[in-house]
């Protein structure tokens, strides 16, 4: 584990981190409800969910734990935020989807789909800005990058692989997938400098910035 910040620093940063994780979970949940396509990792989670009948958020938690095991050979060090990331986002997704159904009106489905990347991007700004640990999936990318591989290349290969696997398992790929991929980077680029706290550890490299 990364060294835990002093107690007063943890109290200062933790609320922002939790706000960020809740927003990320809400962003994913509204995209699931829209049924117009999901981000690559959530296509995989949805595919596994449909195959196993386990709620999608719970699947995300289980996948996150497996991903953290891949940190061991890379010698990446999780932080408090890394662990909370795995649990909180999945719980928020499942709780939200208990009360949020797919709308009948197509315009409302499109609104849900458009709101997803915005909520997730703002949430990522809060999460990364708190400086309490990388997201589990980003840790793999940064770990490989330290071994000389391009972050962009690693991210592209990894996300295309999980997207293809998720689609084969029955996850939803659609316009929402394209919108998420095209907008999440610019949204985080805009929100992170405005939401980052001062005196926090160095942020992940640009190609790896998200809450996942």
Residue pairs with C-beta under 8 A, 6 or more apart in sequence:
1 77
1 78
1 79
1 80
2 77
2 78
2 79
2 80
2 133
2 201
4 10
4 80
5 13
5 132
10 80
10 132
12 197
13 130
13 131
13 132
13 197
13 200
14 80
14 130
14 132
16 126
16 127
16 129
16 130
16 195
16 197
17 80
17 81
17 84
17 126
17 127
17 130
17 132
18 84
18 88
19 123
19 126
20 122
20 123
20 124
20 125
20 126
20 127
20 128
20 129
20 130
20 195
20 211
21 84
21 85
21 88
21 89
21 92
21 123
21 127
21 211
22 88
22 92
22 123
23 119
23 120
23 122
23 123
23 126
24 89
24 92
24 119
24 120
24 123
24 124
24 127
24 211
24 212
25 57
25 88
25 89
25 90
25 91
25 92
25 93
25 96
25 123
26 92
26 96
26 119
26 123
27 115
27 116
27 117
27 118
27 119
27 120
27 121
27 123
28 38
28 39
28 42
28 60
28 89
28 93
28 116
28 120
29 57
29 92
29 93
29 96
29 97
29 100
30 96
30 100
30 112
30 113
30 115
30 116
30 119
31 37
31 38
31 39
31 42
31 112
31 113
31 116
31 117
31 176
31 180
32 38
32 42
32 46
32 56
32 93
32 97
33 97
33 100
33 101
33 102
33 103
33 109
33 112
34 102
34 103
34 109
34 110
34 112
34 113
34 116
34 176
35 102
35 109
35 172
35 174
36 109
36 110
36 112
36 113
36 172
36 174
36 175
36 176
37 43
37 113
37 172
37 173
37 174
37 175
37 176
37 177
37 178
37 179
37 180
38 46
38 171
38 172
38 173
38 176
38 177
38 180
39 120
39 177
39 180
39 181
39 184
39 212
40 159
40 160
40 162
40 163
40 166
40 177
40 181
41 60
41 63
41 137
41 159
41 162
41 166
41 212
42 56
42 60
42 166
42 171
43 162
43 163
43 166
43 167
43 171
43 172
43 173
43 177
44 63
44 162
44 163
44 165
44 166
44 169
44 171
45 56
45 57
45 59
45 60
45 63
45 166
45 171
46 56
46 59
46 166
46 170
46 171
46 172
47 165
47 166
47 167
47 168
47 169
47 170
47 171
48 54
48 59
48 63
48 166
48 169
49 55
49 56
49 58
49 59
50 169
50 170
50 171
51 169
51 170
52 59
54 62
55 93
55 94
55 97
56 93
56 94
56 97
57 89
57 90
57 91
57 92
57 93
57 94
57 95
57 97
58 90
58 94
59 90
60 89
60 90
60 93
61 86
61 87
61 90
61 91
64 85
64 86
64 90
64 136
64 137
65 86
67 136
67 137
67 139
67 140
68 78
68 82
68 86
68 136
68 139
70 140
71 77
71 78
71 136
71 139
71 140
71 143
74 139
74 140
74 143
74 144
74 146
74 147
75 143
76 134
76 139
76 140
76 142
76 143
78 133
78 134
78 136
78 139
79 132
79 133
79 134
80 132
80 133
81 127
81 130
81 131
81 132
81 133
81 134
82 132
82 133
82 134
82 135
82 136
82 139
83 133
84 132
85 127
85 133
85 135
85 136
85 211
85 212
86 136
89 211
89 212
102 109
103 109
103 112
113 175
113 176
113 179
114 179
116 176
116 180
117 179
117 180
117 183
117 184
117 187
118 183
118 187
120 180
120 184
120 187
120 210
120 211
121 183
121 184
121 187
121 188
121 190
121 191
122 187
122 191
122 195
123 211
124 184
124 187
124 188
124 191
124 192
124 209
124 210
124 211
125 188
125 191
125 192
125 194
125 195
125 196
126 195
127 135
127 211
128 188
128 192
128 196
128 203
128 204
128 209
128 210
128 211
129 192
129 195
129 196
129 197
129 200
129 203
130 197
130 200
131 196
131 197
131 200
131 201
131 203
134 142
134 204
134 208
135 210
135 211
135 212
136 212
137 158
137 210
137 212
138 204
138 208
138 209
138 210
138 212
140 154
140 158
141 151
141 154
141 155
141 158
141 204
141 207
141 208
142 151
142 204
142 205
142 208
144 151
144 154
145 151
145 154
145 205
145 208
150 207
151 205
151 206
151 207
151 208
152 207
155 207
155 208
163 173
163 177
166 173
167 173
184 210
185 209
188 209
188 210
189 206
189 209
192 203
192 209
196 203
203 209
